[in-house]
Amino acid sequence: MATQRSEPALRDERSQLHPFTSINDMKAEGPMMIESGSGVRVRDLAGKEYLDGMAGLWCVNLGYGRKEITDAIAQQSERLSFFHTFNNMSVDVVGECAEALLQRAPVPMSRVFFGTSGSDANETQLKLIWVYNNLRGKPEKKKIIARWNAYHGSSVATASLTGLPGMHKLFDLPKGPIIHVSAPYYYRNAPEGMSERDFSRQLAKELEETIEREGGDTIAAFFAETVMGAGGLIPPPEGYFDEIMPILKKHDILLVADEVVSGYGRLGTYWGCQSYGYEPDLITSAKGVTSGYFPMSAVFISPKVWDVLEAGADQIGVFGHGYTYSGHPVGAAAALAALKLIDELEVVKNVADVGPYMMQALKDRLGQHPHVGDIRGKGLMLGIELVQDRGKKETFPMQNRTGRQVLKAAAERGLITRALGDTLVFAPPLVLSRGEADEIVDKFALAVEDVVGS
Ligand SMILES: Cc1ncc(COP(=O)(O)O)c(C=O)c1O
């Protein structure tokens, strides 16, 4: 992290409240000022280069400096920098983008609804779900089940869906008809000796019991990230979606796949749900849709939900939901360029190759390390959980901030990672090569050794 404070760093620290940043850490260390990027690397103001193991915030999937996208943004900005999609308005590029998205959906989808962030997209999902059940004459069917350790956003409703107590405490959350069930966190939550499949069955049983306790006719939807991201990089245990899907179907509960991180190739399939063979009713996507070059989200609405909206059109009248920047033409141009590149560069195929390669390299290098408890993930969404005692899975004392120390040691070595407690995560650009994966693993292993020894 920045040790010498440059004037821009000082100015930033004294004028900006940073999201998801400790005020104390910011005062003590100042910000790390990134000023340019190319490919999988970024540079700070002092000219130091870093391999960006997080693709920004799991979003710059195509890497930095892609001229195809910046040109598309510039050209659209010049032609028409903004128009809206309220009141029957639109712009050609927005419809083109919606169609391109529908063509890439993992299951037949009827419509796309645009926003600018994962949070606003999940807000849209909640409202769609509630409208859907009102139109179906099921006004009692409104509760939402989410999971502990989930991350669905930072707005009032989506932070409530999120299952991270630190985002609830002091913010008077959660609010709304939201119920949390256990995280599918095999390493931490499965009883000793239980198989992944049995753990999935146990979670399914808990879900079913929760639904029965609340009454199935009061539960509207279940939200799930395919692989949990910000809550600790938690892939579902074997058979998880196979176990829960029939329960949701039986109780007429919609499944919302939050693919904000796992969409657009990150898991080595175009959509995360395709890696685990399940079919969502609604999909939330953002981040990778423009490779982070423009703020944009896209909600996918299945025929099951759309047909009800369409049939209820008279009752709805004007669909009273939307954002100024829903269907922003510049965002749509950026997305079209990004979608084209995902296809042309065969990004999904690359992840299917480099993801398992990087996982194996991490296991080869750190799998036996006494302070590495678990290495997990899918595709290019990988996490390494550090522990004090590997045998007992005992955590380091919280005040040691071990994960954060490793993050800082990695930055010293020119690698950006992210610490979720003591789980360090990687979600690099999806165009990562095997050589660059080796570089991440090497720098990371050295950073781990710097902090906790070998
Ligand atoms: C799975 C998931 N859903 C929703 C969000 C919220 O997206 P945003 O920060 O764009 O509001 C995120 C952000 O990281 C996410 O990881």
The ligand as an SDF file (V2000), in Angstrom:
LIG
                    3D

 16 16  0  0  0  0  0  0  0  0999 V2000
  -22.8330  -11.4150   -6.8020 C   0  0  0  0  0  0  0  0  0  0  0  0
  -22.9720   -9.9250   -6.7410 C   0  0  0  0  0  0  0  0  0  0  0  0
  -24.1880   -9.3810   -6.8250 N   0  0  0  0  0  0  0  0  0  0  0  0
  -24.3770   -8.0600   -6.7910 C   0  0  0  0  0  0  0  0  0  0  0  0
  -23.3050   -7.2050   -6.6630 C   0  0  0  0  0  0  0  0  0  0  0  0
  -23.5420   -5.7360   -6.5860 C   0  0  0  0  0  0  0  0  0  0  0  0
  -23.0430   -5.1140   -7.6960 O   0  0  0  0  0  0  0  0  0  0  0  0
  -22.7380   -3.5360   -7.6750 P   0  0  0  0  0  0  0  0  0  0  0  0
  -21.5520   -3.3500   -6.7660 O   0  0  0  0  0  0  0  0  0  0  0  0
  -22.4660   -3.2370   -9.1080 O   0  0  0  0  0  0  0  0  0  0  0  0
  -23.9520   -2.8670   -7.1720 O   0  0  0  0  0  0  0  0  0  0  0  0
  -22.0060   -7.7240   -6.5890 C   0  0  0  0  0  0  0  0  0  0  0  0
  -20.8570   -6.8410   -6.4430 C   0  0  0  0  0  0  0  0  0  0  0  0
  -19.7410   -7.2660   -6.2670 O   0  0  0  0  0  0  0  0  0  0  0  0
  -21.8410   -9.1210   -6.5990 C   0  0  0  0  0  0  0  0  0  0  0  0
  -20.6250   -9.6720   -6.4690 O   0  0  0  0  0  0  0  0  0  0  0  0
  1  2  1  0
  2  3  1  0
  2 15  2  0
  3  4  2  0
  4  5  1  0
  5  6  1  0
  5 12  2  0
  6  7  1  0
  7  8  1  0
  8  9  2  0
  8 10  1  0
  8 11  1  0
 12 13  1  0
 12 15  1  0
 13 14  2  0
 15 16  1  0
M  END
$$$$
